[in-house]
Every structure is written in structure tokens, then in C-alpha cells.
Amino acid sequence: MRTKSFYIQLAIVAVAALLFIPFLGGVHLFDWDEINFAESAREMLVTKDYLTVQINFVPFWEKPPLFIWMQALSMHVFGINEFAARFPNAICGIVTLLVLFNIGKKLYDVRFGLIWVITYLGALLPFFYFKSGIIDPWFNLFIFLGVYYFYLTLHGKSDKKKYTTVLLSGLFMGLAVLTKGPVGFLVFMITAGIYWIMNRFRLSVSLLQIVSFTLIFVLVGGFWFLLQIFNGNFNVIVDFIQYQIRLFQTKDAGHGGFLLYHFVVLLVGVFPTSIFAIRGFSRSKTDLPKQTDFKKWMLILFWVVLVLFTIVKTKIVHYSSLCYFPMSFLAAFAIYKMVEGEFRYRSWQTVLLATIAALYALLGVVLPQIDSLKNVLINKGYITDTFVIGNLQAQAHWRGFESFLGFLFLAGIILFLIYIRKNIKTGILVLYSTSLFFIFFTILFLTPRVEEYSQHSLIEFFKKYGKKDAYVYSFFKSYAQYFYTDKAPEGNTLRDDKIWLAEGDIDKPVYFSVRANKKELYLSTYKKLEFLYEKNGFVFLVRYPEENKQKKK
């Protein structure tokens, strides 16, 4: 049995590596989050200051350093590029699938472990995040492991085993805080608190074990914060805490959304796993108490994350991404029970699956035809924003076969609907194979085309003019102006001051980027700016030092 499990894990590593690692550098990093973290890692390498997270070579107080350290190490090995920035999350993907398999195997059996791997791997957003350069995959994994080892502590049969698991729980929760901040510990505490209440205020854990958890958590999660204080950077900690509070109270950086934003994101974005997860809310009559208790933890974790980030005013897709763990568990639970014959596949599942699948198939078919449709959409007045119209004028390099991905996806879903009533195992394999195929090739072929419409011309501008002895500045929030110009520390403290760059006594040329819908505003506001060129929704301006103008005259 152990040999079989070992070979299955080897197969998981091989498949995950083949899916997550190739083509990581095939597309530029996307603003804001991907470039934000990658730039902080780049600046660590440039300054050799690995204690301070920086952006534009000034302290950046929004995030702790653990993930940035991972990226910096990756960049040290692979160079400063997109591949290196995303490589840590590819490794996270491999580790995550191994974790799910082993936990599922211990909870139920090998079959359950494999089903859990499939439900996580074959869902859109969970897969996509392992091909990205954002913090959340590692952050979520650490929180999940913290919850899991605390669960094991409650079910430990000996004090020795309980101390081991509670220390591991504290360790992973500390790593979560060191990755993204105290919100990870907040989620853990609310989850544990609700479990405690539901368990009639009883927890089979001693005071000494709680102290042990606290000590390891504080040592791991707090050491970077303590180092900042000892180095006289207490203001960084204050700014960090204020930023965390602001995320809850305001729509940070314009990231607002409607009340049920995350419900929709999870239903559509974690397809098809989300449909089976709903079925997984049903109770099983055959589960052991330990299995039922783990499911309780997963349900609490799911609702805590969903409700918490529904309350938070800042709405960003990955804020609810910790839900992927309980959702994939619930989906695996439902499928496992269907295979065992305890649960039945329901008609409402077909309706939801077919509806969302049709939307994805339609998107897959229509998106590659955007060059044929854009003129109609613009001329009919459906699109009026100057910036968006400019984006759509990009010359995307479509190869002509991309729409077939949508048709193939639809064909796979139809095949699933035929098989699911006859043979549940075959039906599930067809569904997740179809989903995995669609996700992988959509990322491979469609994402680069989307990038050509959205930001390619901007990145092109930064890479070109960043090589000159000049300042490069963006009139809208962007981190690309730092990463893609290979910006070095400069002595001039006014280098990022908009007013000085646009009107002051500059010592070298300044190249500006602005969105097309703000072109006239900035040209009329800052009279010294000259039009350089316009491309795909972006307008590029320049200002030369006065002495250069005199020489030209």
C-alpha cells in the first residue's frame, strides 16, 4: 500500500510540474499585484537589503517579506524575469496537491485523496493562481495547514502527538502572518472560536499546549516585525497596521464591488468544483466522527472567509481564495459519496453545470473573434470609453484556431452529461479532463492575446525608454514603470514627484504615460509636456530639460 501511495505521489509531482512550470514566463507580469511583489524582490537583490520590503527604493509597508524572499531567491537562481517571479507559486502548486492527497488519504483512503487532488487541480482559479506571481497560494496553504494541524491536535491520542501537531499549527500560522499579515491569524481565530462555540465551549487541548502554540506562532510570525522595531522602523509597523484596517473600511485603490461579489466569484471561478461543493453540504450517514469533525472545520472555514471578505469593502478576486480548500474538500466529499453510492447526482447540478459551462464555452469561442466584433461594438455605441477603444485597436496575434477551445470544451461537457447518469467515475473523469484541458490551453493561448490588448504597449514603452538616461513616470498607479525599466536607486529625492517631473527644473528627460481618456487633461494641466505618440489606449508624453530645448533651437 505504501509503495502504491509513493508512486501516486510521484505521478502527482510529475503531472503538476508539467502543468505549472512550463510557459511561466510567456507573458509579462500583470499590474498591480504581480509586478508589485516582483519589484519588491528585485529591489531586495539590487540593494542587498533583505529585511526591508521596498517599492521605488522606499519602505513598502503593505506586506511582510516571506513571499518576497521566495521570489528574490528564485530571481537569484533564474534571473530577474517573469519566470522567476512566478516559479515559487508553481512549487506551491506541487506542494498543495501533495498535501491534499495525503490528508485525503488519511481521512478516508487513497481514492478520496486522488479525488481531492482532481477537484482542486481541475478548477479554473485554483489552477490559474499556481501560474501567477501573487502571494495568496502560499498564504492560503499556510492557513489551511495551521487549521489542519490544530484539528489533529484535538484528535490526538497522546500528549506527545498533540504537542507535535499544535507546534506545527503554530508554525504554519506564523508563516501565514509572515507571508501576508495578521488577517491570516484573524481567520484562524474566528474559525477556531466558532468551532469552540459549536462544540459547546469544549476543546480537548490543554493550557500548556495553547501556550506552546502561542510561543511558536509569535516567534515565527512576529520576528520580522520585531526586527523592524529593533532597527528603529516602528513607523513601518504602524503604517502596516493602518493599511490592514483601511482594507476593511474603504474600497482600497478603487477595488469595490457589490455585496455578493465573492459568492459569484467562487461559483463561476471555481467551476466545476463549485457545483459539487454545493452538493457536499449534504450530511453523510456513514462517516466516522473524526471525518465529520474535519468536515465541520472546513464548513466553518468556508463561511468565515466568505462572510469576512463580503464585509470587507475592498473587493479583489483573490481575497476569497482561501475558500478553494474547503470547496475542493466538499466537492471531493460529494463525488466520493456518489461513487460509493451514498449520494445521488441531482438534476439541479446538471442545470448549473450546463449554464456556467455554456458561458465559458461562449467566451472561449467569442473572445478570439474580438477583432471581427470590435468595430461593430464601437460603432453601435456599446463601447464609448476612449481608453477601452484604444485597447481594442491593438494588433493581437491570433492564430485562428483558438475558438476551437470553446467548442471542444462544450463537447466535453456534453459528453460528461451523457456519461454521468450511466457511470459516475467515467463522467467525473471526462468533466475534469475537459476542464483541465480548457484551462491549460486557455492560459497558454488566450492570456497572451488578452495581454496584447490590455498592457503590452505600456510594458513595451517602459522597456524601451527605461534604457535611456531619463526618468520614466506614469500618471496612473502602476508598478510596471519600476520593474520594466530596471530602475536603480537614484540620489535625486524628487525622482518620483509628479509636480517636479512635469514642471520643475529637471536634469534629464522625463517620459510619461497616461491613459487616452486623460490625455487632454494632462496636456492642458502641464504645459511643458510634449506629445510623443499614442498606442492602444495609452498616450506617451515627454518633457526635456530647458537646456536641451535651447540647444535644439
C-alpha positions as CSV (number, residue, x, y, z in Angstrom):
1,M,0.0,0.0,0.0
2,R,2.8,2.4,0.9
3,T,4.6,1.6,-2.4
4,K,1.4,2.4,-4.3
5,S,0.9,5.7,-2.4
6,F,4.6,6.6,-3.1
7,Y,4.2,6.1,-6.9
8,I,0.9,8.0,-6.9
9,Q,2.7,10.9,-5.2
10,L,5.5,10.8,-7.8
11,A,2.8,10.9,-10.5
12,I,1.2,13.9,-8.8
13,V,4.5,15.7,-8.7
14,A,5.3,14.9,-12.4
15,V,1.9,16.0,-13.6
16,A,1.8,19.1,-11.5
17,A,5.3,20.1,-12.6
18,L,4.3,19.6,-16.3
19,L,1.2,21.7,-15.9
20,F,2.5,24.5,-13.6
21,I,6.2,25.2,-14.6
22,P,6.3,25.4,-18.4
23,F,5.5,28.8,-20.1
24,L,5.6,30.7,-16.7
25,G,7.5,33.5,-18.5
26,G,5.3,33.5,-21.6
27,V,3.5,36.7,-20.7
28,H,4.5,39.9,-18.9
29,L,3.7,40.3,-15.3
30,F,0.3,42.0,-14.7
31,D,-0.2,45.2,-12.7
32,W,-0.7,45.6,-9.9
33,D,-0.1,42.6,-7.6
34,E,2.2,40.5,-9.8
35,I,4.5,43.4,-10.6
36,N,4.3,44.8,-7.1
37,F,5.7,41.7,-5.4
38,A,8.2,41.0,-8.2
39,E,9.5,44.6,-8.0
40,S,10.0,44.3,-4.2
41,A,12.0,41.1,-4.8
42,R,14.1,42.8,-7.5
43,E,14.8,45.8,-5.2
44,M,16.0,43.4,-2.5
45,L,18.5,42.0,-4.9
46,V,19.6,45.4,-6.1
47,T,20.0,46.9,-2.6
48,K,21.1,43.7,-0.8
49,D,18.6,44.8,1.9
50,Y,16.6,41.6,2.6
51,L,15.0,42.9,5.8
52,T,13.1,45.8,4.3
53,V,10.3,45.4,1.7
54,Q,10.6,48.3,-0.7
55,I,8.9,49.8,-3.7
56,N,10.8,52.5,-5.6
57,F,13.5,52.0,-3.0
58,V,11.4,53.4,-0.2
59,P,9.8,51.1,2.6
60,F,6.7,49.4,1.4
61,W,4.5,48.7,4.4
62,E,1.6,46.7,2.9
63,K,3.2,43.2,3.0
64,P,5.6,41.2,5.2
65,P,8.6,39.7,3.4
66,L,8.3,35.9,3.2
67,F,6.9,35.6,-0.3
68,I,9.2,38.4,-1.4
69,W,12.1,36.3,-0.1
70,M,10.9,33.3,-2.1
71,Q,10.8,35.5,-5.3
72,A,14.2,37.0,-4.5
73,L,15.7,33.6,-4.2
74,S,14.1,32.5,-7.4
75,M,15.4,35.6,-9.2
76,H,18.9,34.9,-7.8
77,V,18.7,31.5,-9.5
78,F,16.8,32.2,-12.7
79,G,17.5,35.9,-13.2
80,I,15.1,38.9,-12.8
81,N,12.3,37.9,-15.1
82,E,8.7,36.7,-15.2
83,F,9.5,33.0,-14.9
84,A,11.4,33.6,-11.7
85,A,8.6,35.8,-10.2
86,R,6.1,33.0,-10.8
87,F,8.2,30.0,-10.0
88,P,7.5,30.0,-6.2
89,N,3.8,29.5,-6.9
90,A,4.4,26.6,-9.3
91,I,6.3,24.9,-6.4
92,C,3.4,25.8,-4.2
93,G,1.0,24.1,-6.6
94,I,3.0,20.9,-6.4
95,V,3.2,21.0,-2.6
96,T,-0.5,21.8,-2.3
97,L,-1.6,18.8,-4.4
98,L,0.7,16.5,-2.3
99,V,-0.8,17.9,0.9
100,L,-4.3,17.4,-0.3
101,F,-3.6,13.8,-1.4
102,N,-2.0,12.8,1.9
103,I,-4.7,14.5,4.1
104,G,-7.4,12.9,2.0
105,K,-5.8,9.5,2.2
106,K,-5.5,9.7,6.0
107,L,-9.1,11.0,6.4
108,Y,-10.7,8.4,4.1
109,D,-8.5,6.5,1.6
110,V,-6.3,6.8,-1.5
111,R,-9.4,7.2,-3.7
112,F,-10.6,10.2,-1.7
113,G,-7.1,11.8,-1.8
114,L,-7.0,11.5,-5.6
115,I,-10.5,12.9,-6.0
116,W,-9.5,15.9,-3.8
117,V,-6.4,16.5,-6.0
118,I,-8.6,16.4,-9.1
119,T,-11.2,18.8,-7.7
120,Y,-8.5,21.4,-6.8
121,L,-6.4,20.9,-9.9
122,G,-9.3,21.0,-12.4
123,A,-10.9,24.2,-11.2
124,L,-10.2,27.5,-13.1
125,L,-8.9,30.0,-10.4
126,P,-7.0,27.5,-8.2
127,F,-5.1,26.3,-11.3
128,F,-4.6,29.8,-12.6
129,Y,-3.1,31.1,-9.3
130,F,-0.3,28.5,-9.5
131,K,0.7,30.1,-12.8
132,S,0.8,33.6,-11.2
133,G,3.2,35.7,-9.1
134,I,0.8,36.7,-6.3
135,I,1.1,36.0,-2.6
136,D,-2.1,34.1,-2.0
137,P,-1.3,30.5,-2.9
138,W,1.4,30.2,-0.2
139,F,-0.6,32.3,2.3
140,N,-3.7,30.1,1.9
141,L,-1.7,26.9,2.1
142,F,-0.1,28.0,5.4
143,I,-3.5,28.9,6.9
144,F,-5.0,25.6,5.8
145,L,-2.2,23.7,7.3
146,G,-2.5,25.7,10.5
147,V,-6.2,24.7,10.7
148,Y,-5.5,21.1,9.8
149,Y,-2.8,20.6,12.4
150,F,-5.0,22.2,15.1
151,Y,-7.7,19.8,14.1
152,L,-5.2,16.9,14.5
153,T,-4.3,18.3,18.0
154,L,-7.9,18.0,19.1
155,H,-8.0,14.4,17.9
156,G,-4.5,13.4,19.1
157,K,-4.3,10.2,21.1
158,S,-1.3,11.1,23.2
159,D,0.1,14.3,24.7
160,K,3.4,13.8,22.7
161,K,1.4,13.7,19.4
162,K,-0.7,16.7,20.5
163,Y,2.4,18.8,21.2
164,T,3.8,18.0,17.8
165,T,0.7,18.9,15.9
166,V,0.0,22.1,18.0
167,L,3.5,23.3,17.4
168,L,3.1,22.6,13.7
169,S,-0.2,24.5,13.7
170,G,1.5,27.5,15.4
171,L,4.4,27.3,12.9
172,F,2.2,27.4,9.9
173,M,0.0,30.2,11.3
174,G,3.2,32.1,11.9
175,L,4.4,31.6,8.4
176,A,0.9,32.8,7.2
177,V,1.4,36.1,9.1
178,L,4.9,36.4,7.8
179,T,3.5,36.0,4.3
180,K,0.7,38.4,4.2
181,G,-0.1,39.7,7.7
182,P,-2.4,39.3,10.7
183,V,-5.5,38.7,8.6
184,G,-4.4,35.0,8.4
185,F,-4.4,34.7,12.1
186,L,-7.7,36.5,12.3
187,V,-9.3,33.9,10.0
188,F,-7.9,31.1,12.1
189,M,-9.1,32.6,15.4
190,I,-12.6,33.2,14.2
191,T,-12.8,29.7,12.7
192,A,-11.5,28.1,16.0
193,G,-13.8,30.3,18.0
194,I,-16.9,29.3,16.1
195,Y,-15.9,25.7,16.4
196,W,-15.4,26.1,20.1
197,I,-18.9,27.6,20.4
198,M,-20.5,24.9,18.3
199,N,-18.6,22.3,20.4
200,R,-20.4,23.6,23.5
201,F,-17.3,25.5,24.7
202,R,-15.1,22.4,24.9
203,L,-11.7,21.9,23.3
204,S,-9.6,18.8,24.1
205,V,-6.4,20.9,24.3
206,S,-4.5,21.9,27.5
207,L,-3.4,25.4,28.6
208,L,0.2,24.3,28.1
209,Q,-0.5,23.3,24.5
210,I,-2.1,26.6,23.8
211,V,0.9,28.4,25.3
212,S,3.2,26.2,23.1
213,F,1.1,27.2,20.0
214,T,1.3,30.9,21.0
215,L,5.1,30.8,21.6
216,I,5.9,29.3,18.2
217,F,3.4,31.5,16.5
218,V,4.8,34.7,18.0
219,L,8.4,33.6,17.3
220,V,7.8,32.8,13.6
221,G,5.1,35.3,12.7
222,G,6.5,38.1,14.8
223,F,10.2,38.0,14.3
224,W,10.3,40.2,11.2
225,F,8.1,42.8,12.9
226,L,10.4,42.7,16.0
227,L,13.4,43.1,13.8
228,Q,11.9,46.2,12.3
229,I,11.2,47.7,15.7
230,F,14.8,46.9,16.9
231,N,16.1,48.6,13.8
232,G,14.2,51.8,14.5
233,N,11.5,51.2,11.9
234,F,8.5,51.3,14.2
235,N,6.7,53.6,11.8
236,V,6.7,50.8,9.2
237,I,4.7,48.6,11.7
238,V,2.3,51.4,12.4
239,D,1.7,52.1,8.7
240,F,1.3,48.3,8.1
241,I,-1.5,48.0,10.7
242,Q,-3.2,51.2,9.4
243,Y,-3.2,49.7,5.9
244,Q,-4.8,46.4,7.2
245,I,-7.5,48.4,8.9
246,R,-8.1,50.6,5.8
247,L,-8.8,47.5,3.7
248,F,-11.7,46.6,5.9
249,Q,-13.1,50.1,6.0
250,T,-12.7,51.5,2.5
251,K,-12.6,50.4,-1.2
252,D,-8.9,50.5,-1.4
253,A,-7.5,51.8,-4.7
254,G,-10.9,51.6,-6.3
255,H,-11.4,47.9,-5.7
256,G,-15.1,48.0,-4.8
257,G,-17.8,45.6,-5.7
258,F,-21.4,44.5,-5.0
259,L,-22.4,42.7,-1.8
260,L,-22.4,39.1,-3.3
261,Y,-19.2,39.7,-5.3
262,H,-17.3,36.8,-3.7
263,F,-20.3,34.4,-4.0
264,V,-20.3,34.9,-7.7
265,V,-16.5,34.7,-8.0
266,L,-16.5,31.4,-6.2
267,L,-19.4,29.9,-8.1
268,V,-18.1,30.8,-11.5
269,G,-14.4,31.0,-10.9
270,V,-14.0,27.6,-9.1
271,F,-16.1,25.8,-11.8
272,P,-16.8,22.9,-12.0
273,T,-15.7,22.2,-8.4
274,S,-18.1,24.8,-7.0
275,I,-21.2,22.8,-8.3
276,F,-20.1,19.6,-6.5
277,A,-19.1,21.6,-3.4
278,I,-22.8,22.7,-3.0
279,R,-23.8,19.0,-3.1
280,G,-21.1,18.4,-0.5
281,F,-23.0,20.4,2.1
282,S,-25.2,17.3,2.5
283,R,-24.7,15.0,5.5
284,S,-23.3,11.5,5.3
285,K,-24.7,8.7,7.4
286,T,-21.6,6.6,7.2
287,D,-18.8,9.0,8.1
288,L,-16.8,8.4,11.3
289,P,-16.8,11.1,14.0
290,K,-13.3,12.2,13.0
291,Q,-14.3,12.6,9.4
292,T,-17.5,14.5,10.4
293,D,-15.4,16.8,12.6
294,F,-13.0,17.6,9.8
295,K,-15.9,18.5,7.5
296,K,-17.2,20.8,10.3
297,W,-13.9,22.6,10.3
298,M,-14.0,23.0,6.5
299,L,-17.5,24.3,6.6
300,I,-16.7,26.9,9.3
301,L,-13.5,27.9,7.4
302,F,-15.5,28.4,4.2
303,W,-18.2,30.6,5.8
304,V,-15.7,32.6,7.8
305,V,-13.7,33.5,4.8
306,L,-16.7,34.2,2.6
307,V,-18.6,36.3,5.2
308,L,-15.4,38.2,6.3
309,F,-14.5,39.3,2.8
310,T,-18.1,40.0,1.9
311,I,-18.0,42.5,4.8
312,V,-14.6,44.0,3.7
313,K,-15.2,46.9,1.4
314,T,-12.2,46.2,-0.8
315,K,-13.2,43.6,-3.3
316,I,-10.5,41.7,-5.1
317,V,-10.9,38.2,-6.7
318,H,-8.2,36.5,-4.7
319,Y,-9.4,37.7,-1.3
320,S,-11.8,34.7,-1.1
321,S,-9.2,32.3,-2.5
322,L,-8.7,30.5,0.9
323,C,-12.2,29.1,0.2
324,Y,-10.7,26.9,-2.5
325,F,-9.5,24.4,0.2
326,P,-12.9,23.8,1.8
327,M,-14.7,24.0,-1.5
328,S,-12.5,21.4,-3.1
329,F,-12.9,19.2,0.0
330,L,-16.7,19.5,-0.1
331,A,-16.6,18.7,-3.8
332,A,-14.4,15.7,-3.3
333,F,-16.6,14.6,-0.4
334,A,-19.7,14.8,-2.7
335,I,-18.1,12.9,-5.6
336,Y,-16.6,10.3,-3.2
337,K,-20.1,9.6,-1.8
338,M,-21.6,9.5,-5.3
339,V,-19.0,6.9,-6.3
340,E,-19.7,4.9,-3.1
341,G,-23.5,5.1,-3.9
342,E,-24.5,7.0,-0.9
343,F,-25.3,10.3,-2.7
344,R,-27.1,10.7,-6.0
345,Y,-26.3,13.1,-8.8
346,R,-29.1,15.7,-8.9
347,S,-30.8,17.4,-11.8
348,W,-30.1,20.9,-10.4
349,Q,-26.4,20.1,-10.7
350,T,-26.9,19.5,-14.5
351,V,-28.6,22.8,-14.8
352,L,-25.9,24.8,-13.0
353,L,-23.1,22.9,-14.7
354,A,-24.6,23.4,-18.2
355,T,-25.3,27.1,-17.6
356,I,-21.8,28.0,-16.4
357,A,-20.2,25.7,-18.9
358,A,-22.1,27.4,-21.7
359,L,-20.9,30.8,-20.5
360,Y,-17.2,29.6,-20.6
361,A,-17.7,27.9,-24.0
362,L,-19.3,31.1,-25.4
363,L,-16.4,33.2,-24.0
364,G,-13.9,30.7,-25.5
365,V,-15.5,30.9,-28.9
366,V,-16.2,34.7,-29.0
367,L,-13.0,36.1,-27.4
368,P,-10.8,35.1,-30.3
369,Q,-13.2,36.8,-32.7
370,I,-12.9,40.2,-30.9
371,D,-11.1,41.7,-33.9
372,S,-14.1,41.0,-36.0
373,L,-16.6,42.2,-33.4
374,K,-14.9,45.3,-32.0
375,N,-15.8,47.7,-34.8
376,V,-19.5,46.7,-34.5
377,L,-19.4,47.2,-30.7
378,I,-17.8,50.6,-31.1
379,N,-19.9,51.8,-34.0
380,K,-23.1,50.8,-32.2
381,G,-22.1,52.7,-29.2
382,Y,-21.8,49.7,-26.8
383,I,-18.2,50.8,-26.1
384,T,-17.6,54.5,-25.6
385,D,-14.6,54.8,-23.3
386,T,-11.6,56.2,-25.2
387,F,-9.2,54.1,-23.2
388,V,-11.0,50.8,-23.9
389,I,-11.5,51.7,-27.6
390,G,-7.7,52.3,-27.8
391,N,-7.0,48.9,-26.1
392,L,-9.1,47.2,-28.7
393,Q,-7.1,48.7,-31.6
394,A,-4.1,46.5,-30.6
395,Q,-2.8,44.1,-33.2
396,A,-3.3,40.9,-31.3
397,H,-1.6,37.8,-32.9
398,W,-4.5,35.4,-33.1
399,R,-3.6,32.1,-34.8
400,G,-7.0,31.2,-36.0
401,F,-7.7,28.0,-34.0
402,E,-8.3,29.5,-30.6
403,S,-12.1,29.4,-30.9
404,F,-11.9,25.6,-31.2
405,L,-11.0,25.5,-27.5
406,G,-14.6,26.7,-26.7
407,F,-16.1,24.2,-29.0
408,L,-14.0,21.3,-27.5
409,F,-14.9,22.4,-24.0
410,L,-18.6,22.4,-24.9
411,A,-18.3,18.9,-26.5
412,G,-16.6,17.6,-23.3
413,I,-19.4,19.0,-21.1
414,I,-22.0,17.3,-23.3
415,L,-20.0,14.0,-23.1
416,F,-19.9,14.4,-19.3
417,L,-23.7,14.9,-19.2
418,I,-24.2,11.7,-21.2
419,Y,-21.9,9.6,-19.0
420,I,-22.7,11.0,-15.6
421,R,-26.0,9.1,-15.4
422,K,-24.5,5.8,-16.6
423,N,-21.1,5.7,-14.9
424,I,-20.2,8.3,-12.3
425,K,-16.5,7.6,-12.4
426,T,-16.2,8.0,-16.2
427,G,-18.4,11.1,-16.1
428,I,-16.2,12.8,-13.5
429,L,-13.0,11.9,-15.3
430,V,-14.5,13.3,-18.6
431,L,-15.6,16.5,-16.8
432,Y,-12.3,17.3,-15.1
433,S,-10.2,16.2,-18.1
434,T,-12.2,18.6,-20.2
435,S,-11.9,21.4,-17.6
436,L,-8.1,20.9,-17.2
437,F,-7.6,20.8,-21.0
438,F,-9.6,24.0,-21.4
439,I,-7.9,25.9,-18.5
440,F,-4.3,24.9,-19.5
441,F,-4.7,25.8,-23.2
442,T,-6.7,29.0,-22.5
443,I,-3.9,30.2,-20.3
444,L,-1.4,29.2,-22.9
445,F,-3.1,30.7,-26.0
446,L,-5.6,33.3,-24.8
447,T,-3.8,35.0,-21.9
448,P,-1.0,36.4,-24.1
449,R,-3.6,37.8,-26.5
450,V,-5.5,39.5,-23.7
451,E,-2.3,41.0,-22.5
452,E,-1.7,42.4,-26.0
453,Y,-5.0,44.3,-25.7
454,S,-4.5,45.4,-22.1
455,Q,-0.9,46.4,-21.2
456,H,1.5,45.2,-23.9
457,S,2.1,48.7,-25.4
458,L,2.6,50.1,-21.9
459,I,5.2,47.5,-21.0
460,E,6.9,48.0,-24.4
461,F,7.2,51.7,-23.7
462,F,8.7,51.2,-20.2
463,K,11.2,48.7,-21.6
464,K,12.3,51.0,-24.4
465,Y,12.6,54.3,-22.6
466,G,13.8,52.7,-19.4
467,K,17.1,52.0,-21.1
468,K,17.7,55.7,-21.7
469,D,19.3,58.2,-19.2
470,A,15.9,59.6,-18.3
471,Y,13.1,59.5,-15.8
472,V,10.0,57.4,-16.5
473,Y,6.8,58.2,-14.8
474,S,3.2,57.0,-15.0
475,F,0.2,59.4,-14.3
476,F,-1.8,56.4,-13.1
477,K,-0.9,53.9,-10.5
478,S,1.5,51.3,-11.9
479,Y,4.4,49.3,-10.6
480,A,5.5,48.4,-14.2
481,Q,7.4,51.7,-14.5
482,Y,9.9,50.3,-11.9
483,F,10.2,46.7,-12.8
484,Y,10.3,47.0,-16.6
485,T,12.8,50.0,-16.6
486,D,15.2,48.1,-14.3
487,K,15.1,51.2,-12.1
488,A,18.1,51.8,-9.9
489,P,18.3,53.8,-6.7
490,E,18.8,57.5,-7.5
491,G,20.1,60.3,-5.4
492,N,17.5,62.8,-6.6
493,T,14.8,62.7,-4.0
494,L,12.3,64.3,-6.4
495,R,12.6,61.5,-8.9
496,D,9.0,60.3,-8.3
497,D,7.5,63.7,-7.6
498,K,4.8,64.4,-10.3
499,I,4.9,68.2,-10.0
500,W,8.7,68.4,-10.2
501,L,8.9,66.0,-13.1
502,A,6.2,67.9,-15.0
503,E,7.1,71.5,-14.1
504,G,10.3,71.6,-12.1
505,D,14.0,72.1,-13.0
506,I,14.6,68.6,-14.3
507,D,18.2,67.5,-15.1
508,K,17.3,64.9,-17.8
509,P,14.4,64.0,-20.0
510,V,11.1,62.6,-18.5
511,Y,8.9,60.2,-20.3
512,F,5.3,60.0,-19.2
513,S,2.5,57.5,-19.7
514,V,-1.2,58.4,-19.4
515,R,-4.4,56.7,-20.4
516,A,-6.0,58.0,-23.5
517,N,-9.1,59.3,-21.7
518,K,-6.9,61.6,-19.6
519,K,-4.8,62.9,-22.5
520,E,-6.3,66.4,-22.8
521,L,-6.4,66.8,-19.1
522,Y,-2.7,66.3,-18.5
523,L,-1.6,68.2,-21.6
524,S,-3.7,71.2,-20.5
525,T,-2.6,71.0,-16.9
526,Y,1.1,70.6,-17.5
527,K,2.1,73.0,-20.4
528,K,5.7,71.8,-20.6
529,L,4.7,68.3,-21.7
530,E,5.0,67.3,-25.4
531,F,3.1,64.6,-27.2
532,L,5.3,61.7,-28.1
533,Y,3.0,59.0,-29.5
534,E,-0.2,57.2,-28.8
535,K,-0.8,53.4,-28.9
536,N,-3.5,51.0,-27.8
537,G,-5.2,53.3,-25.3
538,F,-2.1,54.8,-23.9
539,V,-0.6,58.2,-24.6
540,F,3.1,58.8,-24.2
541,L,4.4,62.2,-23.4
542,V,7.9,63.7,-22.9
543,R,9.5,66.7,-21.3
544,Y,13.1,67.7,-22.0
545,P,15.3,69.9,-19.7
546,E,15.3,73.6,-20.7
547,E,19.0,73.4,-21.6
548,N,18.2,70.7,-24.2
549,K,15.5,72.8,-25.7
550,Q,17.9,75.7,-26.0
551,K,20.4,73.5,-27.8
552,K,17.7,72.3,-30.2
553,K,16.9,75.9,-31.0
